[in-house]
Amino acid sequence: MRMGNLERRNGTKSACAVCGLSDERTLSYTRLESGERITVCGSHKIAHRRADRLARTTDELRTMLTERRAS
């Protein structure tokens, strides 16, 4: 049995560590360099996976994945 969504099945509320999105249907997880598991939305999971390196901290993850398009 897959246990990847245990928190969602148990009713644990959470939000993306980068953008704050709290729609649990879009939430997933990524791992920091230390192995710590962080809740992120699907978009930020993909962006972290495509990054040149893994973030060391949640703050570094936010910095790495913030909006980079010019206004």
Contacts in CASP RR format, 6 or more apart in sequence:
PFRMAT RR
TARGET T0000
AUTHOR 0000-0000-0000
METHOD contacts of the structure
MODEL  1
MRMGNLERRNGTKSACAVCGLSDERTLSYTRLESGERITVCGSHKIAHRR
ADRLARTTDELRTMLTERRAS
4 29 0 8 1.000
7 14 0 8 1.000
8 24 0 8 1.000
8 27 0 8 1.000
13 22 0 8 1.000
13 24 0 8 1.000
14 22 0 8 1.000
14 24 0 8 1.000
14 27 0 8 1.000
14 39 0 8 1.000
15 21 0 8 1.000
15 22 0 8 1.000
15 27 0 8 1.000
15 39 0 8 1.000
16 22 0 8 1.000
16 27 0 8 1.000
16 39 0 8 1.000
16 40 0 8 1.000
16 41 0 8 1.000
16 44 0 8 1.000
17 38 0 8 1.000
17 39 0 8 1.000
17 40 0 8 1.000
17 44 0 8 1.000
17 58 0 8 1.000
17 61 0 8 1.000
17 62 0 8 1.000
18 40 0 8 1.000
18 41 0 8 1.000
18 44 0 8 1.000
18 61 0 8 1.000
18 62 0 8 1.000
18 65 0 8 1.000
18 66 0 8 1.000
19 41 0 8 1.000
19 44 0 8 1.000
20 41 0 8 1.000
21 27 0 8 1.000
21 41 0 8 1.000
23 41 0 8 1.000
26 41 0 8 1.000
26 42 0 8 1.000
27 39 0 8 1.000
27 40 0 8 1.000
27 41 0 8 1.000
27 42 0 8 1.000
28 39 0 8 1.000
28 40 0 8 1.000
28 41 0 8 1.000
28 42 0 8 1.000
28 45 0 8 1.000
29 37 0 8 1.000
29 38 0 8 1.000
29 39 0 8 1.000
29 40 0 8 1.000
29 45 0 8 1.000
30 37 0 8 1.000
30 38 0 8 1.000
30 40 0 8 1.000
30 44 0 8 1.000
30 45 0 8 1.000
30 48 0 8 1.000
30 49 0 8 1.000
30 61 0 8 1.000
31 37 0 8 1.000
31 38 0 8 1.000
31 54 0 8 1.000
32 38 0 8 1.000
32 54 0 8 1.000
32 55 0 8 1.000
32 56 0 8 1.000
32 57 0 8 1.000
32 58 0 8 1.000
32 61 0 8 1.000
33 53 0 8 1.000
33 54 0 8 1.000
33 55 0 8 1.000
33 56 0 8 1.000
34 56 0 8 1.000
38 58 0 8 1.000
38 61 0 8 1.000
40 48 0 8 1.000
40 61 0 8 1.000
44 61 0 8 1.000
44 65 0 8 1.000
47 64 0 8 1.000
47 65 0 8 1.000
48 54 0 8 1.000
48 55 0 8 1.000
48 61 0 8 1.000
48 64 0 8 1.000
48 65 0 8 1.000
51 64 0 8 1.000
51 65 0 8 1.000
55 61 0 8 1.000
55 64 0 8 1.000
END
